[in-house]
Structure formats: C-alpha cells, structure tokens
Amino acid sequence: MIPSTHPDALIAYTAAQGAAELISKRRAEYNLHALGVEHKSSTVDPVTVVDKESEQYIATYLRQQEPGVAILGEESQAGGSSNGTRRWIVDPIDGTVNFLYDAQAYAVSIALEVAGRIEVGVVHDVPAEITYLGVRGEGAWRLRQGQWQALQCSTPDGLASTLLATGFSYDAQRRSTQGALIATLLGQVRDIRRFGSAALDLCRVAEGSVDAYFEHGLNPWDVAAGSLIAEEAGASCTLPALDSFADDAALVLAAAPSVAQELAALLPKRI
C-alpha cells in the first residue's frame, strides 16, 4: 500500500517499481562494455540499452492504464496526445553515468503533469531500494525497508550551516562556468556535495539529508518528480517552465525556506 489514495500515485509507483526491477536485473547481467553505450549531447552524456528498455517498459505500462496518453521521455520523447490536460514525464535512469560505473546513485523518475502542473511524482533510488512519493496537496513520503515515512525538509539557521548539493552540465564550457560559480560559494556554506542525479538530489532536500540543491540547464524529466517531492516536504523551489530544456541554462533551486532567499540571491537565473 502507498500512503495516498490518488489513483495516479499508485500507477506511477507501480511503473517505477517494475522499471527498477528491470534495471537491477540488467545491471547484474552486463559489464561496462556490454551496456550498448551511445552518446547524446556530448561524449560524456551517455545512454545505454537499459535506459531505452526502462523507458519502453514504463511507457507500455502507462499506456496500458491510459491508452494514448502523452509521455515526455528522456530517451524517446515518446509522444502521444495530451489534449492539453495530462502528460507523464519520465526519466528511465536519472544518473546514467553512475549506472554505468555502478556508482550507487541512480533512479527512476516518473511525474504526472495535469494542465501544466505536476500533480504526482515518484522517484525510486534503484541501488538503495528506496522510493520517494509526492502528491500535490497531500505531502511527501519515503519508503525504506518496508516502512513509509512522511518527509520534512531541514531548517538550517543560515548559509554557513547549509549543506549544498549541485550538479554539472555535460557541456564543457558550461561546466567551467559552473565550477567558477561553485568556487564563489564554497566559503559561504557548510560544504558542497555532488551525487550525479538531480532527481535524487531533490529528494535529499525533501528528507533533509542536504539543505539545498541547485543546478543550471536541466530538462523537465530531470526535475519534474523530485521537485514536487521537495515542495511537498516544505522546500522552497525555483523552477523553469515545463517547456524549458537544458539549452535554456535556467536555474533549478530547492532549498530549506530558512536559507532559500539568501541562497537565491547568490545564484544567476541563467548561466
């Protein structure tokens, strides 16, 4: 059972669980050189055969529940007509580089957009076997070791005590700009973490294992589910529109309300 009666929450949860099982099985079967690696925006932006299999599994399941529903997927951008109302946003493996190296931080992310607003989000941390769920207006929860727990973000008393997570672009020039920005922040926060999965970083804000997370130049599938989970756990979120993509280089920020305004003042809206 899940802690929400929202019917789409159960659909998203079930799809994420099934995809996670597929990913875990494939990771055990393949070594790094057998994963069918291709590249997208750059040579450091990989996609594997397992990303594609996971997205196909999720799309098939979602359309069994709702034939023809629109799906925005990272790998295939799977189409379908939303009629301006409903669309699923799917990242079949968020953190593909971590998946390649078996680096223990990659996730399935599934969100439901209704009339331009995210209503349901599920993020499943595959190696840790932890599921995060957010439902608009109901709250956010974490399933760990068979127990659901309501989530609440942290309350640091200032930037100096803020543990800050971030991520970096696949574009070399933008990474250099991001590195310079990080250098200006290092002396103002407790410390900085870089895990390699935007979806999980947002869930870490929700559970309080980091106090804030920011990154520029993300896609809707990177943040749709995780941002709702963070918001429902009480975090303050700054997000681009759902039609904004990585090339827009827009800011994504999720932070404990006690430091959100102070941190936002240090971050450009675009880089």
N, C-alpha and C positions, 0 to 999 in steps of 0.2 A: 504494500500500500504506500501511496505517497501522501504528503500532508496537505494536499489541495484537492478539491473536488472539481476543479476546472478540467473539462474533458480533454482539451488540447495539451494540458500539462502531462497527462498520462500518455498521450500519443508521443510527445517529444521525449519523455523519459524512456518509453519502451524502445523507440528508434535508437536513442543514444546507447542504451544497454546492448542492443543487438549489434550495433556497429563496433562498440568497444570489444565485444567478444571476438568479432571477426579480426579486428586489428591485433589483438593479443595473440590469436592463433597464427596469423601471418607473420608477426614479428618473431615468433618462436621457430617458424619454418625457414625463414630467409636469413642470410647474412647480408652485410652491407652491399656486396657486389651482385646480389641476386634480386634486388628490390625494384629493378626496372626503372632506374632513376632518369628522369628528364629534367629540363630546366625551363623556367618561365621568364621572369623579367631580367635575370642575370644568372651567372654561373653559380652564385651562392643562394639561389632561390629554387630549390628542388621540388619535384613532385614525383611520387612513387606510384607503382601499380596499386599499392594498398590504399593510397589516398583515393584513387579512382574507384576501387572496389567498395570502399566505405561509403563514398558519396552515392554510388549506384544502389547500394543496399538501403541507405536512408531514403533516397528518392522513391524507390519502389515501395517501401513501407508506407511512406506518407501518402502516396497516390493510391495505395490500396484502401486507405481510410477516407480519402477525399480525391476521387478521380479528377485529373486535370488541374489540380491546384498548382499555383505558381511556386517555383522554387528557385532561389538565387543561391547557387552553389559555387564554391571557390574553384573547383576543377572543371566543371562542365557548364556552369551557369545555366542550369537545366530547364529554364523556360517555363512555359505554361501560362495561362491567363489568370491574373488575379482579379480581374473585373474591378480594379481599384479598391479591393477590400482586404483580401487575405493573401499572404505570401510567407513561405518558410524561407529562412536564411540559414545556410548550412556551411559549416567548415568541417569537412570529414576528418581531418587531422590538423589541429592547430598546434604548431610546433613540429613541423615535418623534419627539420634538421635534427632536433632532439630524438625523434623517432628513428631516423637513420642511424644515429650513434647510440641508440638505446640509453639515452641520457636522462630518462626518468622525469620528463616534464612535457607531456603532450596530451591532447584532449580532443574529444568530440564536442562540437558546439552546435546547438540547434535552437533557433529562435522563431517565434511566430510574430509576424508583423500584421496588424489589422488596421486598415485605414491610416497607414503611415506611422503607427506607433507600435513598439514592441510590447506584447502582452504576456508572453511566456518565454522563458529561457531556461535551457538545460545545458550544463557543461559537465562532461564526465572525464575526470582525470584517469586515463587508462592505466598507467603503471601502478598508481596508488589505489585504484579501485574505489575512488571517492566521487560521488555525484553531488552537484550543486543545482538547485532549482530555485527559480524566481517566478512569481506570478504577480502581475501588477495589482496593487491594492491589497494583496494578501500577505506578502512577506517573502523572505528568502530562507532557504534551509540547506543543510549539508547532510548527506547520507554517508556515514562512515562506520564500518564494522557492524552493519545492520541496524544502526540507530539514526533516526532523523533528529537534527538539532537546529533550532532557529538561529539565524545569524544576525550579528550586530557588529557594525564596524567599530574601530577603535576611537579613542578620544585623546590623542596626543595634545600636550599643552603648548606646543609651538613647533616651529620648523626644526629647531635644534634637537628635538626628541622624535623627529619623524623618520621612520624607515621608508625609503622611497624606492619603488620599483620602476624600471623603464625597459625599453626595447630599442632596437636599431633597425634601420632600413636595409633592404637588400641592395640599394643603390650606393656605390662607394662615395660619391660626392656628398650625398645627404648624410651618410654615416659620419663623415668628417665633421659636418656641421653639428650633428647631434653630440658627437664627442666633445666639441668645444663648449656646447651648452652644459653638458654634464660637469665639465671642469668648473664652471661658474657656480654650480650648485653644491659641489662636494663639501665645501667648507661651511655650508649653511644648514645641512641636515645631519641626522644621526649617522646614516650610511646609505649606500645605494646597492640595490640588487638587480640582477638581470637574469631572468629564468628562461626566456625564449618562447613563451606562449602568452599572447595578450589575453586570451580567454581566461587562463588560469591566474594571471596577474590581477585581473579584475575580481576574480573570486577570492583571491588572497586579501584584497581590500575589504571585501564583504565579511570575511571571517576574522579580520584583524591581525593576520599574520604579516601583513605590511600595512602601513598607514596611508599610503598614497601610491598611485601609479600614473605615469604619463607616457605618451609616445605620439609622434607625429607621423602621418602618412599611412594610416591603416585603412582596411577595407571593411564594408559592412559585416561580412561574415566573421571577421576577427573579433568584433566588439558587441554584436547585437545581443547575444545571450548574456555574456558576462556583465555588460553594463547594466542590464535590468536587475541582475542578481545583486550587484553592488548598490544600486539605487534602493532596492527593497530592503537592504540591510542598513540603510541610513546614510550611505555615502553621498557626497555631492559630486555630480558628474557634469562635465562639459563635453559635449559630443557633436560631431558634424552631422549633417543630414544623412539620411539613409541612402541618398543617391550620391554621396561623396565617396571617392575612391582614393587609393594610395597616392596617385599623382597629384591630388589636391594638397597634400602635405599638411592637412589640418590637424589641430591639436585634439587628442583624446586625453581627458584628465578625470580620474576618480580619486577622491580624497575624503578623509575624515572631515566633517564640517568644521571642526576646530582649527584646521590649517588650510582649508581649501582656498579661501580668498587670498591668503598670504602667498601660497604657492602659485596660484594662477597669475599673480602679478609679476612673477619672475619668468613666466613662460610665454614665448611668442605664440600667437594664434596660428601662424603658419611658419614653416621654415623652407 
